[in-house]
Amino acid sequence: VLYFLSGFSASSFGRFATLFYLDSGLDAHRIGIVEGAQPIVALLGNQLFGLLSDSLQRKKAVALYARAVSTALLLALPMPHWVGLPRATFPYILAIMVA
């Protein structure tokens, strides 16, 4: 189930992320920074969560927790629009996408 959710997440948001960034006012350079920072952070995060799951001996629980936090952060991405702000800023988008 986790692999299905991971693939679904990547295929649903990943396809339209660039359009969201353009709509938020980011230029191509900043979109490249956001998209380029994600694999680097994923590389480091995978190592940290791997160590955590090995030390706790709770691999499924850690994976579910990481997926839940990731989903919550992704849902927070359009939050400035929900509270009446004009659009998300580059630092806000970068922080959400690499968290």
N, C-alpha and C positions, 0 to 999 in steps of 0.2 A: 504494500500500500504506500509506503514511504517513497519508493522509486516512482510510482505512478504520480503521486502528488508533486514530487520534484520535477518530473517531466512536464506535467500539466502547468506548473508555475512558470517554467522557462518558456514553454510554447505560448502561453497566454499573454503574459506581460512583456516578455522579451521581444516579441514581434512588433509591439506597438510602443515600446519605450522611447524610441527616437522621436516618434510623433508627439508623445507627451512632452519630451524635453523641448522640442521646437515650439510647441504651444505654450510652454512655460517661459519662453523667451531666451533660451540658451542658444548660443551660436555653435557652429560645428566644432570649434576648438574645445569648448567646455563640455560638449557632449562626448568628445573623444576622451577627455580627462575622466569623466564619470564612467564611461564604458571600459576604459583601460585600468582604472583603479579596482574595479570589481574582481577580476581574476587574481590580482595580487593579494587583496584582502581575503579572498576565498582560500588561497594557498595557505596563508598564515592561520586563518580561522579553522580550517580543516585539521591542521596539526594540533592546535590548542584543544579543540573539541575532541579529537582523537585521544589525546592525553587524559582529558577529563573523563571520558567514557571508560577508558582502560583503568584509571585509578578508582573510579566508583563502581566498576563492574556492572554498569547499567547502560548498555549501549543503546537499547531501544528508547529508554526514557530520555537520554540526552539527545538522541536524534529527534524525538517528538518535541522536546522543549525547544531545540534550535529551529525546527520547522515552524512552531507556533510563534516564536519571537520574530522570525523572518516574515511571516505572514502579517503579523501586527504592524511591523515597520513598513511593509509595502502598502498596507491600507492607510497608513498615516501620511503617505506621500502627497495625496491631494488635499490634506487637511487645511492648508492656508485658504484654499478656495471655499471650503466648508464654513470657515469662520469669518468670511467676508473680506479676506485680503485679496489683492488683485491676482497674484500668481506666486508660485514658489520661487525662491531665489536659488542661485547656484550653490551657496554654502549649505542651505537646507537640503537640497536634492542630493548633493554629494554626501552629506552626513547620513542621510537615510539609506542611500544605496550602498554605502560601504559598511554600514553597521551590521 
